[in-house]
Amino acid sequence: MKTTQLFLAASLAVTLASGASVNDLSEKKVLTLDGARKVIAGAAAQAKHNQSAGAIAVVDDGGNVMALERLDGTFAAGPNIAIGKARTAALFKLPTKFFEEVIAKGRTSMVALNDFTPLQGGVPLVVDGQIVGAVGVSGAKNADQDNELAMAGAAALNAATPDVTYFDKDTVVAAFAKGSVLFNNGQPYMVHASRREQTGMAEIHTKDADIIYVLDGTATFVTGGTAVAQATVAPMRSAAS
């Protein structure tokens, strides 16, 4: 009898699982540890700009701590307060500044709520309209700066990360040895490792910005004037003696 009951329960579970339709489920964005660290970095950068201390906490949408950083000079209670602000912003899906203002206007009964830190400095993290967590800051120079740092952290989560192309030392040395192109992938710009070792060699680029680095000896650079014996060697590029 027990075996039959277990079999029936398993069959029912499979039936329920297989019967779920797309209307019964929804996709959900989840904050990753890398994302949490990005928020911390954004808030910390703003703190450095303000020459401020601060504790920065990041939680997921359930209020669970994912990352926490206490900057030098932050008072001891800062981390716990920052966590409280972050949890409040995540669980109530509103900036903690909203609750501070509501209470200041007379609704003091809200302070009786459990696990509730109605102090500005907690900001929800929103990605594509979904709240994926929150950031809380405590211990900056004042309450306004707590909020400013939290907002900077939240903004950092959605900031585009620029592509970075890295060239190792040997590649750069080899390129300068040949005077070759380092980077040109169809973009409206390129990085060319040109070299000039003799007098009288010149190029005229009508739409280029040159970064010039003298490795040895001295060099004289002339801007303006008229080129002598100028000849076009490529579009928007000429050579002259």
SULSUL-V701131 format. One record per helix or strand of 2 or more residues. SS is the DSSP state (helix for helix, strand for strand). FROM is the first residue (numbers start at 1). LEN is the number of residues. If there is no record, write none. Layout:
# SULSUL-V701131
ss->SS from->FROM len->LEN
ss->SS from->FROM len->LEN
This chain:
# SULSUL-V701131
ss->helix from->2 len->17
ss->helix from->22 len->3
ss->helix from->33 len->18
ss->strand from->55 len->6
ss->strand from->65 len->6
ss->helix from->78 len->15
ss->helix from->96 len->9
ss->helix from->108 len->5
ss->strand from->122 len->6
ss->strand from->130 len->9
ss->helix from->143 len->15
ss->helix from->169 len->10
ss->strand from->181 len->3
ss->strand from->191 len->2
ss->strand from->202 len->4
ss->strand from->231 len->4
ss->strand from->237 len->4
